[in-house]
Amino acid sequence: NAGVTQTPKFQVLKTGQSMTLQCAQDMNHNSMYWYRQDPGMGLRLIYYSASEGTTDKGEVPDGYNVSRLKKQNFLLGLESAAPSQTSVYFCASSLVSSYNEQFFGPGTRLTVL
Amino acid sequence: AQSVTQLDSHVSVSEGTPVLLRCNYSSSYSPSLFWYVQHPNKGLQLLLKYTSAATLVKGINGFEAEFKKSETSFHLTKPSAHMSDAAEYFCVVSGSGNTGKLIFGQGTTLQVKP
């Protein structure tokens, strides 16, 4: 039981490049989330998915896109990376209720030059 | 709208002394509240959660928190700090609706001095 896994762990991009961050969970959770963490700002929600095939914008969705084609996978895409997207990205999953805690992956450290 | 404020960005204690990390929340309904811990270069781990049962919640590693509705607070405490407690701590409130969304505080860095 691996929980929530993320790939890659580290990534360096040049401005304008694109990439996809991958997240997988093996807990059969309905909901999945993508956050970014910046110093002094806590975690901010980028996108979330309440169930397979559905996605919704969070607090900071601009410049990102997501895909939830399978229940266990949630992909975060950067179409044209910008230096402002340098951050640590966390994926999380949970059962659908707000009473249930979210389980977090180890994070992806992304630097955009 | 739901929000959470962590009153201290940094807290420094000596090993063996009590820990108090302060958190106030704002919510238009009875929220679920959580404390998460993040050790350096690691993901977030749940310490404890409040979901409208007992107001004093016990978590892992000797931490506990008390839900005080009248003060809209959910402070985290531990009687005796250990060096391994040095980390960043996040107070979190559930978002509106039943989406499972969470609202994070800005975090408190706990330093433990020998």
Contacts between the chains, C-beta under 8 A, distances in Angstrom:
chain1	res1	chain2	res2	distance
A	4	B	43	7.8
A	31	B	99	7.2
A	31	B	100	4.5
A	33	B	100	7.9
A	33	B	101	7.6
A	40	B	9	7.2
A	40	B	106	6.1
A	40	B	107	7.6
A	41	B	106	6.3
A	42	B	90	6.2
A	42	B	104	3.9
A	42	B	105	5.7
A	42	B	106	4.6
A	42	B	107	5.4
A	43	B	44	7.7
A	43	B	90	7.2
A	43	B	104	4.5
A	44	B	104	7.5
A	45	B	101	6.5
A	45	B	102	7.7
A	48	B	99	6.9
A	48	B	100	7.7
A	48	B	101	6.2
A	50	B	99	5.7
A	50	B	100	7.2
A	56	B	99	7.7
A	58	B	101	7.5
A	90	B	43	6.4
A	90	B	44	7.0
A	92	B	44	7.9
A	94	B	100	4.8
A	95	B	100	7.2
A	96	B	98	6.7
A	96	B	99	7.6
A	96	B	100	5.5
A	97	B	98	6.1
A	97	B	100	6.4
A	98	B	32	5.5
A	98	B	94	3.9
A	98	B	95	6.7
A	98	B	97	7.6
A	98	B	98	5.8
A	98	B	99	7.1
A	98	B	100	5.5
A	98	B	101	7.3
A	98	B	102	8.0
A	99	B	32	5.3
A	99	B	51	4.7
A	99	B	94	7.6
A	100	B	100	6.5
A	101	B	34	6.0
A	101	B	46	4.8
A	101	B	49	5.6
A	102	B	100	7.1
A	102	B	102	6.1
A	103	B	46	7.9
A	104	B	36	7.9
A	104	B	43	4.2
A	104	B	44	4.3
A	104	B	45	7.6
A	105	B	43	5.7
A	106	B	42	6.7
A	106	B	43	4.6
A	107	B	42	7.8
A	107	B	43	5.6
